[in-house]
Amino acid sequence: MGDGVTAARRSPGRPRKADAEQRILDAAIDEYLERGATGFTIDGVARRAGVGKSTVYLRWPDRDTLLVDSVLARSRAIEDVDTGSLRDDLIALSANMLRFLLDPVGFATLRLTVEAVASRAAPQVAADVADRHRRAAGLVLTRAAERGEPINPVTQARVIECLYGAITLKALALGLEADTISDVEIVAACTELVDMLLPLLLEHAATQDNQHR
């Protein structure tokens, strides 16, 4: 009976905390897409999410923090790869990122990151997004090393930069034709890119092996 009375006294349709948080994160992206970095405000996000300003401020102290979290929440799936092979992990990671950037929300993330660097309106955004991608690639390389796959410590940072840079350029080139690109074509493009860069990632180790023989 107690549970029934409690349930009856709750406001109808009152969102759970997790639901409200997700709506705020989604509203933040939509607000940015419509108004850009300069027009992005906590007030606008709260109105769009259907919550009070205080609800937003309970979780995010300022607009920059909210922007960062909204971007990172949408890009989380990029990192979810573990195929058991360095080459296949890099292909999967690259394909995830290209798929994301070809999506309107993903492209908004790229736009937001570039604007953050250009205007310094949200300096955390670029730094946190770049750090998230570095950590994802680093995890792939760490697992490969633990499996005994040879990794060149000298070139690994530059190879990952080249990989992400090429994917970003590919997304920009395909942006106007994103709807016509099949997933098979996305994977094929990423496979070609990884196969071109992978020897640079393994080159040092191969040289060392030859010297020891």
QUIGIPE-V717831 format. One record per pair of residues at least 12 apart in sequence whose ideal C-beta (glycine too) atoms are under 8 Angstrom apart, sorted by the first residue. I is the first residue (numbers start at 1). GAP is how many residues later the second one is. If there is no record, write none. Layout:
I_GAP ; I_GAP
This chain:
15_36 ; 20_29 ; 20_31 ; 20_35 ; 21_38 ; 23_26 ; 23_27 ; 23_28 ; 24_21 ; 24_22 ; 24_25 ; 24_27 ; 24_31 ; 24_32 ; 24_35 ; 24_36 ; 24_42 ; 25_44 ; 25_45 ; 25_48 ; 25_49 ; 26_23 ; 26_44 ; 27_18 ; 27_19 ; 27_21 ; 27_22 ; 28_12 ; 28_17 ; 28_38 ; 28_39 ; 28_41 ; 28_42 ; 29_41 ; 29_42 ; 29_45 ; 29_76 ; 29_79 ; 30_18 ; 31_13 ; 31_14 ; 31_17 ; 32_35 ; 32_38 ; 32_76 ; 32_80 ; 33_71 ; 33_72 ; 33_75 ; 36_79 ; 37_30 ; 37_75 ; 37_78 ; 37_79 ; 37_82 ; 37_84 ; 37_85 ; 38_81 ; 38_83 ; 40_23 ; 40_27 ; 41_22 ; 42_14 ; 42_15 ; 42_18 ; 42_20 ; 42_21 ; 42_24 ; 45_18 ; 45_21 ; 63_59 ; 64_58 ; 64_59 ; 64_60 ; 64_61 ; 65_59 ; 67_45 ; 67_55 ; 67_57 ; 67_58 ; 68_54 ; 68_56 ; 68_57 ; 68_60 ; 68_61 ; 71_38 ; 71_41 ; 71_42 ; 71_54 ; 71_57 ; 71_58 ; 72_56 ; 72_57 ; 72_60 ; 74_26 ; 74_31 ; 74_32 ; 74_35 ; 75_25 ; 75_31 ; 75_34 ; 75_54 ; 75_57 ; 77_19 ; 77_23 ; 78_15 ; 78_18 ; 78_19 ; 78_22 ; 78_55 ; 78_58 ; 79_14 ; 79_17 ; 79_53 ; 79_56 ; 79_57 ; 79_60 ; 80_16 ; 81_12 ; 81_15 ; 81_59 ; 82_61 ; 84_63 ; 86_54 ; 86_55 ; 86_58 ; 86_61 ; 86_63 ; 86_65 ; 86_112 ; 86_115 ; 87_107 ; 87_108 ; 87_111 ; 89_51 ; 89_54 ; 89_55 ; 90_50 ; 90_73 ; 90_104 ; 90_108 ; 91_96 ; 91_99 ; 91_100 ; 91_103 ; 93_43 ; 93_44 ; 93_47 ; 94_69 ; 94_73 ; 94_96 ; 94_99 ; 94_100 ; 95_88 ; 95_91 ; 95_92 ; 95_95 ; 97_36 ; 97_67 ; 97_70 ; 98_69 ; 98_72 ; 98_73 ; 98_88 ; 98_91 ; 98_92 ; 99_84 ; 99_87 ; 101_66 ; 101_67 ; 101_70 ; 102_69 ; 102_72 ; 102_73 ; 102_76 ; 102_79 ; 102_84 ; 103_75 ; 106_65 ; 107_64 ; 107_68 ; 109_20 ; 110_58 ; 110_61 ; 112_13 ; 113_12 ; 113_13 ; 113_16 ; 113_17 ; 133_31 ; 134_26 ; 137_23 ; 137_26 ; 137_27 ; 141_15 ; 141_19 ; 149_53 ; 150_52 ; 150_54 ; 150_55 ; 150_56 ; 150_59 ; 151_50 ; 151_51 ; 151_54 ; 152_48 ; 152_49 ; 152_50 ; 152_51 ; 152_52 ; 152_53 ; 153_51 ; 154_50 ; 155_45 ; 155_46 ; 155_48 ; 155_49 ; 156_45 ; 158_42 ; 159_38 ; 159_41 ; 159_42 ; 162_35 ; 163_30 ; 163_31 ; 163_34 ; 166_27 ; 167_23 ; 167_26 ; 170_19 ; 170_23
